[in-house]
Amino acid sequence: MSANEVVIVGGGPAGMSTAIFLAHHRPALADRIVVLEKERYPRDKCCAGGLGERADRALSAIGVRVDVPSVPVNGVSAAFQVGEIALREGSIGRVVRRLEFDRALALAARARGVRIVEGARVTAASASPRGALVESSAGTFAGRVVVGADGVGSVVRRALGLPFGTLRAQAVEVDTEPVAGDRARDLLHFEMRDRSFPGYLWDFPTVVDGRELVCRGAYVLHEGALGAGRGAGPAPDAERVLRSRLAALGLDPDRYRRKRFAERGLDRTAAIARPTALLVGEAAGIDPMLGEGIAQAIAYGALAGEYLAEKLEAGDLRFNDWGRRVERSLLGLDIRFRRRVMRAFYGAPRERVEHYLLDEPSFLRFGMRHFAGRAQPAPDALRAAATGALVVGRIGIERLLASLPPRAAAHP
Ligand SMILES: Cc1cc2nc3c(=O)[nH]c(=O)nc-3n(C[C@H](O)[C@H](O)[C@H](O)COP(=O)(O)OP(=O)(O)OC[C@H]3O[C@@H](n4cnc5c(N)ncnc54)[C@H](O)[C@@H]3O)c2cc1C
């Protein structure tokens, strides 16, 4: 059995950045942080690889640069039933391949002295005020603290008896050759014309082994994600949604290898810590609206690295304020905001919201600048917020009026 200060389960962006940021704040601890990863790098992760520049900014603030082949992104386009919009904001991010990105991040962690054990599949974990114990295919690891960074199916979350939450989605993707009608390669395209389900389709430019391809996918929210009675019934199968889109584009769905995975949103009613144990990244929960989780996983890592440094120093490992720390951070604010937008977008008369998004581009601009981690000019942010509040308020009033019992018919 090996004794460590911190045992991190999962070597994706959340686990690696937790290790990197903790080592940054407490360099003396670096060689007593161990990351247990069930795969061996380079390992793939089902993901479209859209990475906001805010993630690169957060890493470069502590001297980490992840240099991998990428497609630069300058803006987004979105197609709704009532029209289309394409906006650019200068460089806002890039599209990476997780096969390359996660390996490079692991190398950056190793360069800072963090120990990474590959091929270590964790099967059980326990945490008590006396410390944590993690069992894996590579042996048993003891630590003062365990961090669950093992993604959507988190073994740590289950082992600690932490609830799974309701904000779930299914996502499926393929890489295909470009087709006529594809948007410019510097845009992330969101296809939202089909209003029959809560979710969207996407086309992101990608480069696979030097070939310019397009990653196309479908993101479908679980029927319970919008709250009781607010969905449009059982959600369709994401694979079926993607197949019909591919066919509509003239692509044979059977020609491409489909990759499928679930996603989990942060559910504020579900705990994400126990004494000596906490969850980060998708094990805790990310943005449920778009399922944009890489930059959020890195933001979790930045927050957890700082939090753990502080708590280890103070010898206070109860972690009873980890959930609150996340909720009150910029990351928590971001996720809360997206939860609201998600419920307004899918729960409201879609046509009204679509018109708002097309007529008031300040809202999408706000989103792009946030993706990039760039400062928001106050007048633009105010304008987006005020118009958004107006639209949501009007929709709320309409919904309230519609829910009132009909007036009794007047008797002659
Ligand atoms: C189809 C699809 C497309 C997506 N597209 C985007 C996108 O374009 N942009 C974006 O920002 N986000 C996207 N996401 C979301 C993003 O992929 C995740 O939110 C992000 O990877 C979460 O990072 P993480 O480190 O928390 O978890 P993960 O990246 O899932 O990492 C978890 C790690 O833990 C390891 N692990 C799991 N179980 C064990 C175990 N028992 N023992 C040891 N190790 C274990 C895994 O091998 C993995 O390395 C997409 C997701 C899907 C499914």
The ligand as a MOL file (V3000), in Angstrom:
LIG
                    3D

  0  0  0     0  0            999 V3000
M  V30 BEGIN CTAB
M  V30 COUNTS 53 58 0 0 0
M  V30 BEGIN ATOM
M  V30 1 C -20.0760 13.3070 -27.3150 0
M  V30 2 C -19.5170 14.3530 -26.3840 0
M  V30 3 C -19.0400 15.5460 -26.9050 0
M  V30 4 C -18.5050 16.5260 -26.0520 0
M  V30 5 N -18.0200 17.6690 -26.5960 0
M  V30 6 C -17.4940 18.6170 -25.8040 0
M  V30 7 C -16.9270 19.7980 -26.3620 0
M  V30 8 O -16.8820 19.9880 -27.5740 0
M  V30 9 N -16.4050 20.7180 -25.5140 0
M  V30 10 C -16.4140 20.5490 -24.1650 0
M  V30 11 O -15.9310 21.4190 -23.4500 0
M  V30 12 N -16.9200 19.4280 -23.6120 0
M  V30 13 C -17.4480 18.4550 -24.3870 0
M  V30 14 N -17.9390 17.3120 -23.8370 0
M  V30 15 C -17.8870 17.1470 -22.3750 0
M  V30 16 C -16.4740 16.7630 -21.9320 0
M  V30 17 O -15.9990 15.6930 -22.7060 0
M  V30 18 C -16.4740 16.3590 -20.4500 0
M  V30 19 O -17.3090 17.1980 -19.7090 0
M  V30 20 C -15.0620 16.4350 -19.8640 0
M  V30 21 O -14.2620 15.4580 -20.4450 0
M  V30 22 C -15.1050 16.2210 -18.3480 0
M  V30 23 O -13.7840 16.1270 -17.8720 0
M  V30 24 P -13.4510 15.2730 -16.5780 0
M  V30 25 O -11.9960 15.3290 -16.3950 0
M  V30 26 O -14.3500 15.6540 -15.4920 0
M  V30 27 O -13.8950 13.7780 -16.9580 0
M  V30 28 P -13.3080 12.8150 -18.1220 0
M  V30 29 O -12.7590 13.6030 -19.2330 0
M  V30 30 O -14.4120 11.8560 -18.4110 0
M  V30 31 O -12.1210 12.0940 -17.4000 0
M  V30 32 C -12.3480 11.0740 -16.4580 0
M  V30 33 C -11.1150 10.2100 -16.4230 0
M  V30 34 O -11.2840 9.2380 -15.4010 0
M  V30 35 C -10.8900 7.9690 -15.8720 0
M  V30 36 N -11.6380 6.9870 -15.1150 0
M  V30 37 C -12.9540 6.7290 -15.1660 0
M  V30 38 N -13.2780 5.7430 -14.3040 0
M  V30 39 C -12.1180 5.3800 -13.6870 0
M  V30 40 C -11.8070 4.4180 -12.7080 0
M  V30 41 N -12.7390 3.5990 -12.1970 0
M  V30 42 N -10.5370 4.2960 -12.2980 0
M  V30 43 C -9.5770 5.1270 -12.7940 0
M  V30 44 N -9.8140 6.0420 -13.7530 0
M  V30 45 C -11.0830 6.1840 -14.1850 0
M  V30 46 C -11.2600 8.0050 -17.3480 0
M  V30 47 O -10.5250 7.0570 -18.0950 0
M  V30 48 C -10.8920 9.4450 -17.7160 0
M  V30 49 O -9.5520 9.5690 -18.0920 0
M  V30 50 C -18.4720 16.3150 -24.6610 0
M  V30 51 C -18.9320 15.1130 -24.1280 0
M  V30 52 C -19.4630 14.1410 -24.9790 0
M  V30 53 C -19.9560 12.8490 -24.4020 0
M  V30 END ATOM
M  V30 BEGIN BOND
M  V30 1 1 1 2
M  V30 2 1 2 3
M  V30 3 2 2 52
M  V30 4 2 3 4
M  V30 5 1 4 5
M  V30 6 1 4 50
M  V30 7 2 5 6
M  V30 8 1 6 7
M  V30 9 1 6 13
M  V30 10 2 7 8
M  V30 11 1 7 9
M  V30 12 1 9 10
M  V30 13 2 10 11
M  V30 14 1 10 12
M  V30 15 2 12 13
M  V30 16 1 13 14
M  V30 17 1 14 15
M  V30 18 1 14 50
M  V30 19 1 15 16
M  V30 20 1 16 17
M  V30 21 1 16 18
M  V30 22 1 18 19
M  V30 23 1 18 20
M  V30 24 1 20 21
M  V30 25 1 20 22
M  V30 26 1 22 23
M  V30 27 1 23 24
M  V30 28 2 24 25
M  V30 29 1 24 26
M  V30 30 1 24 27
M  V30 31 1 27 28
M  V30 32 2 28 29
M  V30 33 1 28 30
M  V30 34 1 28 31
M  V30 35 1 31 32
M  V30 36 1 32 33
M  V30 37 1 33 34
M  V30 38 1 33 48
M  V30 39 1 34 35
M  V30 40 1 35 36
M  V30 41 1 35 46
M  V30 42 1 36 37
M  V30 43 1 36 45
M  V30 44 2 37 38
M  V30 45 1 38 39
M  V30 46 1 39 40
M  V30 47 2 39 45
M  V30 48 1 40 41
M  V30 49 2 40 42
M  V30 50 1 42 43
M  V30 51 2 43 44
M  V30 52 1 44 45
M  V30 53 1 46 47
M  V30 54 1 46 48
M  V30 55 1 48 49
M  V30 56 2 50 51
M  V30 57 1 51 52
M  V30 58 1 52 53
M  V30 END BOND
M  V30 END CTAB
M  END
